Amino acid sequence: MQSQREQVLQEIISRHGLGAVVFWRPDELVLMLNYLPLWGLSFLIYTATGEPVLFVPEAEPEDVLPAGIEIRVYPWGNIQAADPWLQLYAGIAALLRERQLQNSPVSFIKHIGGTALPVAGGEQPPLAPDLLPVLAALGGGYKDASADLLKIYWYKSPVDIICLTLTHQVTAIAVAAFYKAAIPGATEAGVVAAVESAVTCMTGEQHIRFAKAWAQVQSGFNAAFGGRYNRTTGRKLQDGEMVMMELAVCVNGYWSDITRTVRLGTVPTQQEEIYQVVKDAKELAIAQLKPGVAMASIDEVARKYIDKYGYGNQVNHALGHHVGFRYHDPGPALAPGSRALLEEGMLLTVEPGIYGQQLQAGVRIEENVLITADGYRILSCY
């Protein structure tokens, strides 16, 4: 576990008088251990006294397990075993007794939406239906420290930044594949296949254990709906139109979220204008990023610039959000009404967009920008 994050967590435990904090979501395990589980059924128990313990299912491959932490195995995946969940619960309860914390409250993040998938993804892992109430009944009962626990997501450590830099290097390969594949006559789905294949093929390179992309390509009139939803069809790309790609890339559990829009040949004058307006709005907003600046004001810079050209009513989403441990990390957004200030260590998207059926097009250009001590660093420079 990273020492900075360990210290923050210990302060949360002390402030709330907790006996233990439980983490099990894949992004939480990446956050705390730099460990992306295969099954998504591993449980990290961080106690007020003693070192943390990681409970893993018997079916979890040994070569993915993190080093430097005590690991206890429970028999999920062994069809000959009795109810593996009962054995997991008993193991956690025994750990609390060992450390004389059986009467102290436990905490964890209760909400279940928005989490990242494990390696064996395609669906959420098969968690026990009674998981939350049973965990909440451990020790001295549940005490909600969710607000403080979620804030851990807001800040990327030096180790995280190294990992996120690798993710963006792979994302650059995906973007290059997009530019190469997005030609007249290709289908949206065919472009997606080329992009996702380029990312998957990076597995095994540069210490990459897992690399996967989720691309959505919308061309021509389909891109006009890009501010409402991202959806790939079998439509063929045509000369003289815009093509927009929304892209999420996960490498070893760390995420990027970028958008690129390309012009195939010469596009209509108004479409060329909205492309330039979006590009300029993005650059103006990024130039304002530094610690202490109001997040709402960054959104306002981009929104006012777009409105100056008469497209303000065709902007239908916030300017940006936290990213890194998930496709969309929890945390305050670059959005109207946001009360938060930028802080060093935050990684945010900056993604202005203009979309309109009457325009027959949509344009979004999205970067991932790290807030540094004296300004910013764009990780998505490609």
VEXKE-902800 format. One record per atom (N, C-alpha, C): residue in three letters; x, y, z. Coordinates in steps of 0.02 Angstrom, whole numbers, plus 50000, padded with zeros to 5 digits. Layout:
// residues N
ALAXYZ;...
END
This chain:
// residues 382
MET500424994050000;MET500005000050000;MET500445006250000;GLN500225011249963;GLN500615017349960;GLN500585021050027;SER501155023550050;SER501195026350117;SER500755032450125;GLN500705036750073;GLN500275042650077;GLN499555040650090;ARG499315035950051;ARG498615033850055;ARG498495030150121;GLU498985026350143;GLU498935022850207;GLU498845027850264;GLN499205033350261;GLN499165038350313;GLN498475041750313;VAL498215043250253;VAL497555046250247;VAL497025041650275;LEU497075035250258;LEU496585030450282;LEU496615029650358;GLN497225029650386;GLN497295029150458;GLN496975035150493;GLU497035041050463;GLU496725047050491;GLU495965046450489;ILE495695043450437;ILE494965042450432;ILE494735037550486;ILE495105032250495;ILE494945027250546;ILE494945030450615;SER495445034450629;SER495505037750694;SER494945042850704;ARG494815046950653;ARG494305052250659;ARG493615049450673;HIS493455043650643;HIS492795040750651;HIS492765035450705;GLY493325034050737;GLY493345028950790;GLY493185022050764;LEU493455020350705;LEU493305013950673;LEU493775008450696;GLY493515002350693;GLY493934996550704;GLY494234994150638;ALA493864994950584;ALA494104992550519;ALA493724995950463;VAL494054996150405;VAL493744998250342;VAL493804992350293;VAL493264991050257;VAL493254985350210;VAL493224988050138;PHE493674985550096;PHE493674987250025;PHE493594980749985;TRP493184980849932;TRP493134974949890;TRP493024976549816;ARG492794982549800;ARG492684984149730;ARG493364984249693;PRO493374982049630;PRO494014981849594;PRO494394988449595;ASP494044994049585;ASP494395000549585;ASP494655002249654;GLU494315000049707;GLU494565001349775;GLU495214997549787;LEU495264991449760;LEU495864987449769;LEU496444990249729;VAL496304992949670;VAL496824996449632;VAL497045002649671;LEU496565006349697;LEU496695012349736;LEU497145011049796;MET497005005649833;MET497355004449895;MET497964999849888;LEU497954995349838;LEU498494990349833;LEU498824989949765;ASN498584993949717;ASN498814993149648;ASN498704985949625;TYR498134983149644;TYR497964976149630;TYR497304975849594;LEU497304973549531;LEU496694972649492;LEU496494965349496;PRO495964963649531;PRO495784956549540;PRO495494953549476;LEU495584946949470;LEU495284943449414;LEU494534942749424;TRP494334940349482;TRP493624938849494;TRP493244944649525;GLY493584949249557;GLY493224954649590;GLY492894952449655;LEU493174947249686;LEU492884944449747;LEU493404944449804;SER493884948849800;SER494394949549852;SER494194955049900;PHE494354954249963;PHE494144958950015;PHE494744961050056;LEU494874967550056;LEU495424970450094;LEU495144973150160;ILE495404970750215;ILE495194972950281;ILE495764976950312;TYR495644983450319;TYR496154987850348;TYR495924989450419;THR496304987250468;THR496094987850538;THR496454993650573;ALA496164995650629;ALA496445001250668;ALA497124999350698;THR497224993050711;THR497864990550737;THR498104984850692;GLY498744984250684;GLY499014978850644;GLY499014980450569;GLU499294975950531;GLU499344976850458;GLU498704974550424;PRO498564977250364;PRO497964975150328;PRO498014967850306;VAL497434964850295;VAL497394957950272;VAL496954957650210;LEU497164953850160;LEU496784953050099;LEU496494946050096;PHE495834945450095;PHE495494939050086;PHE495364938050011;VAL495584932549984;VAL495504931349912;VAL495154924649901;PRO494764924049847;PRO494444917649832;PRO494954912449811;GLU494804906249824;GLU495254900849807;GLU495404900749732;ALA494934903049691;ALA495014902949618;ALA495424908649591;GLU495654913249634;GLU496044918949610;GLU496754916649591;PRO497004918249531;PRO497684916149512;PRO498204919149558;GLU498684915249577;GLU499194917649624;GLU499634923049592;ASP499734922849526;ASP500194927549496;ASP499914934649491;VAL499274935749507;VAL499004942549507;VAL498984945549576;LEU499134941649627;LEU499074944049696;LEU499624949049713;PRO499464954049753;PRO499964959149771;PRO500474956349821;ALA501064959049819;ALA501584957149867;ALA501544961649928;GLY501844959349983;GLY501924963550042;GLY501304964250084;ILE500834959650079;ILE500234959850120;ILE500034952750139;GLU499764951950199;GLU499524945350220;GLU498904943450180;ILE498924937350153;ILE498364934950113;ILE498054928850146;ARG497394928950153;ARG497024923250179;ARG496524921050125;VAL496484914650114;VAL496074911950060;VAL495414909250087;TYR494874910750053;TYR494224907650070;TYR493994903750009;PRO493564898650017;PRO493474893549964;PRO492974895149909;TRP492904901549890;TRP492484902949831;TRP492824900049769;GLY492454896449728;GLY492734893149670;GLY492854885749681;ASN492804883449743;ASN492874876349759;ASN492174873449769;ILE491944869649720;ILE491244867149723;ILE491144861949778;GLN491684859349806;GLN491634854449859;GLN491554857749928;ALA491674864349930;ALA491664867749995;ALA490964869550016;ALA490874870350081;ALA490244873050106;ALA490204880350085;ASP489654883650102;ASP489524890650081;ASP490154894950091;PRO490484896950036;PRO491114900750043;PRO491004907550075;TRP490414910450067;TRP490284917050095;TRP490264916750171;LEU489964911450198;LEU489954910750271;LEU490664910150297;GLN491094906850260;GLN491794906050282;GLN492164912750276;LEU492004916650225;LEU492314923350220;LEU492094927650280;TYR491454927850293;TYR491204931950349;TYR491524929750415;ALA491574923050424;ALA491874920550485;ALA492614922450490;GLY492954922450433;GLY493654924350433;GLY493764931650450;ILE493334936050425;ILE493394943150442;ILE493244944250515;ALA492724940850540;ALA492544941550610;ALA493114939050655;ALA493434933650634;ALA493994931050673;ALA494574935950674;LEU494704939250618;LEU495234944250615;LEU495094949950664;LEU494474952250668;LEU494304957650714;LEU494404955350787;ARG494224949150801;ARG494334946550869;ARG495064946050886;GLU495464943750837;GLU496184943250848;GLU496484949850869;ARG496214955150843;ARG496494961850856;ARG496074965750907;GLN495624962050940;GLN495214964850993;GLN494814970950969;LEU494544970150908;LEU494144975450877;LEU493424973250865;GLN493224967750898;GLN492564964950885;GLN491994969550908;ASN492144974350950;ASN491614978950973;ASN491674985950942;SER492144986750896;SER492244993250863;SER491874993350797;PRO491614999050776;PRO491244999350713;PRO491684998350652;VAL491364995950599;VAL491694995250534;VAL491375000150485;SER491735001650432;SER491465005950380;SER491665003450312;PHE491275005350262;PHE491425004150192;PHE490965008550152;ILE491105009150088;ILE490685013150043;ILE490085008850024;LYS489495011150042;LYS488895006950033;LYS488635006749961;HIS488675012249926;HIS488345012349860;HIS488675007349813;ILE488285004749766;ILE488534999349723;ILE488595001349650;GLY488395007449631;GLY488415009349561;GLY489085012249540;GLY489235011949475;GLY489795015449447;GLY490475012349456;THR490515006349483;THR491175003449497;THR491475000349434;ALA492134999749434;ALA492484996549378;ALA492384989049381;LEU492464985949323;LEU492414978649318;LEU493084975349335;PRO493074969149359;PRO493704965449368;PRO493954962949300;VAL494514959549299;VAL494794956949237;VAL494304952249203;ALA494004947649241;ALA493514943049213;ALA492844946649208;GLY492854952149170;GLY492284956749167;GLY491764954549116;GLY491324959249100;GLY490744957749058;GLY490114958149099;GLU490204957549165;GLU489654958449212;GLU489964959649281;GLN489564962349326;GLN489804963149394;GLN489934956349425;PRO490414955849471;PRO490554949349501;PRO489964946749542;PRO489914940149551;PRO489334937149585;PRO489374937849661;LEU489284943849685;LEU489304945049758;LEU488704941949792;ALA488794940149854;ALA488244937149893;ALA487684942249903;PRO487044940249897;PRO486494944949907;PRO486484948349975;ASP486744944850025;ASP486734947650093;ASP487384951050112;LEU487814952550062;LEU488484955150077;LEU488464961450120;LEU488084966550099;LEU488104972850135;LEU487834972350206;PRO487244969250217;PRO487014968750286;PRO487464964650332;VAL487774959450304;VAL488224955450346;VAL488844959450364;LEU489144962750315;LEU489734966850330;LEU489564972350380;ALA488964975250373;ALA488754980650418;ALA488654978150489;ALA488544971750497;ALA488434968950564;ALA489074966450597;LEU489634966650561;LEU490274964450590;LEU490494969150644;GLY490904966650690;GLY491174970850743;GLY490614974150782;GLY490704980650794;GLY490204984350832;GLY489674987650788;GLY489594985250726;GLY489094987950682;GLY489394993050633;TYR488974995550589;TYR489194999950535;TYR489195007250556;LYS489725010850536;LYS489745018050544;LYS489935021150477;ASP489545025850454;ASP489635028450387;ASP490205033550384;ALA490735031750347;ALA491285036450334;ALA491375037250259;SER490825035950222;SER490865035850148;SER491135042250119;ALA490915047950144;ALA491135054350115;ALA491895054950117;ASP492205053050173;ASP492935053450179;ASP493275048150136;LEU492975042150134;LEU493275036750095;LEU493265038350020;LEU492715041449998;LEU492665043149927;LEU493165048549907;LYS493345052849955;LYS493825058149939;LYS494515055349922;ILE494655049249943;ILE495295046249927;ILE495385045849851;TYR494825044949815;TYR494855044549742;TYR495095051049710;TRP495005056649744;TRP495125063149713;TRP495855064349697;TYR496305061149732;TYR497015062949727;TYR497435057149701;LYS497835058549651;LYS498275053449622;LYS498975054349649;SER499255048949675;SER499925049049705;SER500455048449650;PRO501095049549667;PRO501625048549618;PRO501615041649586;VAL501465036449625;VAL501415029649597;VAL500835029249548;ASP500265032049566;ASP499695032149521;ASP499855035649456;ILE500215041149460;ILE500365045049400;ILE500815041049353;ILE501275037149380;ILE501685032849338;ILE501235027849301;CYS500775024849338;CYS500315019949308;CYS499855023149257;LEU499615029149273;LEU499165032649227;LEU499525035049165;THR500165036549171;THR500565038349113;THR500605032549064;LEU500695026449091;LEU500705020549049;LEU500025019649015;THR499485020549052;THR498815020049022;THR498745024848964;HIS498995030848971;HIS498925035748917;HIS499395034248859;GLN499945030948872;GLN500375028748816;GLN500005023548773;VAL499645019148806;VAL499235014248769;VAL498655017748734;THR498365022648767;THR497815026448737;THR498055029948673;ALA498665032348673;ALA498935035448612;ALA498955030548554;ILE499105024248569;ILE499095019148517;ILE498395018148490;ALA497905018348535;ALA497205017748515;ALA496995023548470;VAL497205029648488;VAL497025035448448;VAL497335035048379;ALA497955032748376;ALA498285031848310;ALA497895026748268;ALA497655021548299;ALA497255016548263;ALA496605019548238;PHE496315024048277;PHE495705027448257;PHE495825031748195;TYR496355035748197;TYR496515040048140;TYR496635035948077;LYS496945030248085;LYS497105026048027;LYS496475022647999;ALA496035020448044;ALA495455016448023;ALA494875020748000;ALA494835026948023;ALA494265031348007;ALA494335034147937;ILE494125030347888;ILE494165032547818;ILE493495031347785;PRO493335035047732;PRO492705033947697;PRO492625026647676;GLY492025024047688;GLY491885017147670;GLY491945012347728;ALA492345014047778;ALA492385009847839;ALA491735010647878;THR491555005647917;THR490975006347960;THR491175008748029;GLU490705011648065;GLU490835013648134;GLU491085007648174;ALA490745002048166;ALA490924996048204;ALA491624993548185;GLY491794994148121;GLY492464992048100;GLY493014996348130;VAL492885002748135;VAL493375007248167;VAL493455005348241;VAL492895004048275;VAL492925001948345;VAL493344995648352;ALA493234990848308;ALA493604984548312;ALA494354985648306;ALA494554990148261;ALA495264991648252;ALA495564994848314;VAL495194999448345;VAL495435002948404;VAL495504998148463;GLU494984994348475;GLU494994989748533;GLU495514984348524;SER495614982048463;SER496124976948451;SER496824979648465;ALA496944985948445;ALA497604988848456;ALA497774989148530;VAL497274990448572;VAL497384990848644;VAL497484983848673;THR497054979248656;THR497114972448683;THR497784969348666;CYS498044970748607;CYS498684967848586;CYS499274970548625;MET499174975648665;MET499714978248707;MET499814974048770;THR499344969548785;THR499424965148843;THR500074961048835;GLY500474961148887;GLY501114957648885;GLY501704962148869;GLU501564968248846;GLU502084973148831;GLU502174977948889;GLN502784980348900;GLN502924985648948;GLN502614984449017;HIS502654978449042;HIS502374976649108;HIS501604977349109;ILE501294976749052;ILE500564977249048;ILE500264970349058;ARG499914969549113;ARG499584963149128;ARG498874962949099;PHE498564968749093;PHE497884969049069;PHE497784975549031;ALA497534975148970;ALA497394981148930;ALA496744980048891;LYS496284984548900;LYS495644983848866;LYS495354990748851;ALA495014991348795;ALA494714997648774;ALA493974996748761;TRP493615002148773;TRP492905002548756;TRP492825008748713;ALA492735007748648;ALA492685013348601;ALA491965013848575;GLN491745020048565;GLN491105021348533;GLN491235026448477;VAL491045024648417;VAL491165029048359;VAL490495031148329;GLN490415037648320;GLN489815040448290;GLN490025045048233;SER489725043948174;SER489915047648115;SER489335051648087;GLY489495057248054;GLY488985061248022;GLY488405063048067;PHE487795061648044;PHE487205063348083;PHE487185059748150;ASN487475053848154;ASN487475050148218;ASN487845054048272;ALA488355057848253;ALA488735061648302;ALA488335067348332;ALA487795069348299;ALA487365074648326;ALA487065072748393;PHE487045066248407;PHE486755063848470;PHE487295062348522;GLY487925064048506;GLY488485062348550;GLY488485065548618;GLY488095070948627;GLY488035073948693;GLY487525070648736;ARG487105066348706;ARG486585062748743;ARG486785055548757;TYR487105052448708;TYR487325045548717;TYR487865043948667;ASN488275038948683;ASN488785036448637;ASN488565029548613;ARG488525028648547;ARG488285022348520;ARG488585021148452;THR488845015048442;THR489135013048378;THR488615009248337;THR488595010748272;THR488155007048226;THR488565004248169;GLY488225001348122;GLY488564998748062;GLY488595003748005;ARG488435010048020;ARG488445015147968;ARG489135015947937;LYS489145017047871;LYS489775018247836;LYS489975025547840;LEU490615026847853;LEU490875033547855;LEU490895036447784;GLN490775042947780;GLN490745046147715;GLN491225052147711;ASP491465053547652;ASP491895059247642;ASP491505065647656;GLY491845070547688;GLY491525076947701;GLY491115077147765;GLU491265072847813;GLU490885072847876;GLU491355072047936;MET491065073447994;MET491415072648058;MET491335065448084;VAL491855062948117;VAL491815056448150;VAL492085057348221;MET491695055548270;MET491875056548341;MET491965049748375;MET492505049148413;MET492625043048452;MET492665044748526;GLU492235041748565;GLU492275041748638;GLU492645035448658;LEU493145036048702;LEU493585030348715;LEU493765029948789;ALA493655024148817;ALA493915022448884;ALA494445017048875;VAL495005017848910;VAL495535012848908;VAL495725011148980;CYS495775004748994;CYS495995002449060;CYS496644998349052;VAL497155000349088;VAL497794996749087;VAL497984995249160;ASN498004988849176;ASN498184986749244;ASN497744989949298;GLY497124991649279;GLY496654994449328;GLY496615002049328;TYR497035005349289;TYR497025012749285;TYR496705014949219;TRP496305020249223;TRP495865022049168;TRP496025028849137;SER495915029249071;SER495885035649036;SER495185036349007;ASP495005042548991;ASP494355043948960;ASP494455049848913;ILE494485048548849;ILE494625053948801;ILE494135053648743;THR494085059148707;THR493685059448646;THR494095062948592;ARG494055060248532;ARG494355063448474;ARG493845063848418;THR493875069348381;THR493435070348323;THR493875071848263;VAL493755068248208;VAL494125069448147;VAL493655071748091;ARG493945075348044;ARG493575077547985;ARG493815073447926;LEU493345070347891;LEU493525066547832;LEU493465071147771;GLY494035073047744;GLY494035077547688;GLY493815084547708;THR493475087947665;THR493235094747677;THR492525094547703;VAL492415097047762;VAL491745097047792;VAL491415103747780;PRO490745104147787;PRO490405110547778;PRO490695115947824;THR490645122147802;THR490945127847838;THR490725128147910;GLN490085127247924;GLN489845127747993;GLN490135122148037;GLN490205116248009;GLN490495110748047;GLN491235112148061;GLU491575115048014;GLU492275117048026;GLU492305122148082;GLU491815126748083;GLU491795131848136;GLU491695128748204;ILE491215124048210;ILE491095121248277;ILE491695117148300;TYR492045113948254;TYR492645110348274;TYR493145115148305;GLN493265120748272;GLN493755125548297;GLN493525128748362;VAL492875130148369;VAL492615133048431;VAL492715128148490;VAL492575121848479;VAL492675116848532;VAL493415116348550;LYS493835116148501;LYS494565115648513;LYS494805121648553;ASP494595127648533;ASP494815133648568;ASP494535133948639;ALA493905131848649;ALA493595131848715;ALA493965127048762;LYS494165121348735;LYS494555116548775;LYS495215119648797;GLU495565122848751;GLU496215125648767;GLU496165131548816;LEU495645135648808;LEU495535141148855;LEU495395138548925;ALA494985133348930;ALA494825130548996;ALA495445127449029;ILE495825123648991;ILE496415120449019;ILE496915125649044;ALA496975131149009;ALA497455136349028;ALA497295139349096;GLN496675138549120;GLN496465141349185;GLN496595136549243;LEU496795130449228;LEU496845125349280;LEU497455126349325;LYS497325126749390;LYS497855126849440;LYS497525126249509;PRO497895124249560;PRO497605123549627;PRO497285130049651;GLY496715129349684;GLY496365135049713;GLY495835138149669;VAL495815136349605;VAL495315139149559;VAL494655135449567;ALA494105139049566;ALA493445136049572;ALA493295131649511;MET493055125549524;MET492915120949469;MET492355123649424;ALA491865126949454;ALA491315129749414;ALA491565135149366;SER492085138749386;SER492325144149343;SER492665141449281;ILE492955135349285;ILE493265132349226;ILE492725130549175;ASP492185127649200;ASP491615126149156;ASP491355132549124;GLU491325137849163;GLU491055144249138;GLU491485147149082;VAL492145146449087;VAL492595148949035;VAL492425145748968;ALA492365139148967;ALA492225135648905;ALA491515137148880;ARG491035137248926;ARG490335138248908;ARG490225145148878;LYS490535150248909;LYS490455157148884;LYS490775157948814;TYR491335154748804;TYR491665155248739;TYR491225152148685;ILE490955146348699;ILE490515143048650;ILE489895147248637;ASP489625150148691;ASP489025154148684;ASP489155160448642;LYS489755163048646;LYS489935169048607;LYS489845167848532;TYR489925161648511;TYR489845159948440;TYR489145157448423;GLY488695157848474;GLY487995156148461;GLY487815148848469;TYR488255144948501;TYR488115137748508;TYR487995135748581;GLY487865140648624;GLY487785139148695;GLY487225134348710;ASN486675134548671;ASN486125130048684;ASN486235123048656;GLN486825121948627;GLN486985115348600;GLN487555112048639;VAL487635114548700;VAL488095111448748;VAL487665108248802;ASN487665101748807;ASN487185098448852;ASN487505093848904;HIS488125095148922;HIS488435091448977;HIS488965095749011;ALA489165093649070;ALA489675097249107;ALA490345096749071;LEU490815101049090;LEU491455101349057;LEU491915095449074;GLY491845092749135;GLY492305087349152;GLY492175084149219;HIS492545078749232;HIS492455074749293;HIS493125071549312;HIS493155068749371;HIS493745065049394;HIS493795058549354;VAL494405056149346;VAL494525049949309;VAL495165046849335;GLY495255040349323;GLY495895037149340;GLY495825030249371;PHE495425029649424;PHE495315023149454;PHE494695019849424;ARG494275024049393;ARG493695021749356;ARG493665025849291;TYR493205023949248;TYR493045027949189;TYR492795034749211;HIS492385034849264;HIS492155040949295;HIS492255040249370;ASP492775043349397;ASP492895043149469;ASP492385047349506;PRO492225045549568;PRO491815049949609;PRO492185056449625;GLY491805061649637;GLY492105068049654;GLY491745073749620;PRO491865079849642;PRO491525085749613;PRO491735086649540;ALA491275089349500;ALA491395090049429;ALA491575097249410;LEU491865097949350;LEU491925104449318;LEU491235105849288;ALA490815109049328;ALA490115109749308;ALA489805115949340;PRO489275118649310;PRO488935124249341;PRO488685122249411;GLY488775126649459;GLY488535125249526;GLY489025121449570;SER489565118949542;SER490055115449583;SER490375120349632;ARG490455118249694;ARG490735122549746;ARG491465120849763;ALA491725115749730;ALA492405113449746;ALA492945117549712;LEU493525117449742;LEU494115120649713;LEU494595115349687;LEU494975117049636;LEU495475112449610;LEU496035111549662;GLU496295105449666;GLU496835103849712;GLU497365099749677;GLU497975100449700;GLU498525096549672;GLU498375089149679;GLY498515085449625;GLY498405078249626;GLY497765075949593;MET497315080649580;MET496695078849545;MET496845077449471;LEU496495072349444;LEU496535070949372;LEU495825071649344;LEU495745076349298;LEU495075078149274;LEU495045077849198;THR494455076349172;THR494345077149101;THR494145084349087;VAL494325086749028;VAL494085093149003;VAL493805091648934;GLU493145092048927;GLU492815089248867;GLU492235093548841;PRO492375099548816;PRO491835103348786;PRO491565099948723;GLY490935101148709;GLY490635098148649;GLY490055102348623;ILE489955102048559;ILE489385105248526;ILE489045099948483;TYR488395099248491;TYR488025094048455;TYR487365096948431;GLY487155095048371;GLY486515097548347;GLY486275093948286;GLN485635091948287;GLN485345088648229;GLN485335093348169;GLN485215099848182;GLN485215104548126;GLN485915105548098;LEU486425104248139;LEU487115104648116;LEU487335098448077;GLN486935093148084;GLN487105086648053;GLN487775084048078;ALA487945085848140;ALA488605083948165;ALA488645084848241;GLY489165082248269;GLY489345083448338;GLY490095083448345;VAL490345087648389;VAL491075088048401;VAL491205088048475;ARG491645083748498;ARG491895084048566;ARG492645082448563;ILE493035086148600;ILE493755084748606;ILE493905084548681;GLU494175079148704;GLU494245077948776;GLU494955076148794;GLU495205079548846;GLU495865078148873;GLU495815075948945;ASN496345072648969;ASN496415070849039;ASN496985075049067;VAL496835079149118;VAL497315084249141;VAL497435083449216;LEU498065082749234;LEU498275082149304;LEU498415089049332;ILE498135090449391;ILE498265096849425;ILE498925096049464;THR499405100449448;THR500055100149480;THR500115105849531;ALA500685106249564;ALA500775111249617;ALA500695118349590;ASP500905119549528;ASP500895126349502;ASP500485127049437;GLY500085121849421;GLY499695122349360;GLY499405115749339;TYR499605113149281;TYR499305107049256;TYR499795103449211;ARG499635097149197;ARG499995093049150;ARG499495088849111;ILE499495089449045;ILE499035085649004;ILE499335078648993;LEU498985073449015;LEU499225066649005;LEU499055063948936;SER498535066848905;SER498285064348841;SER498555068348783;CYS499205069248779;CYS499505073348725;CYS499615069048663;TYR499075067748626;TYR499115063948564;TYR498525065548521;
END
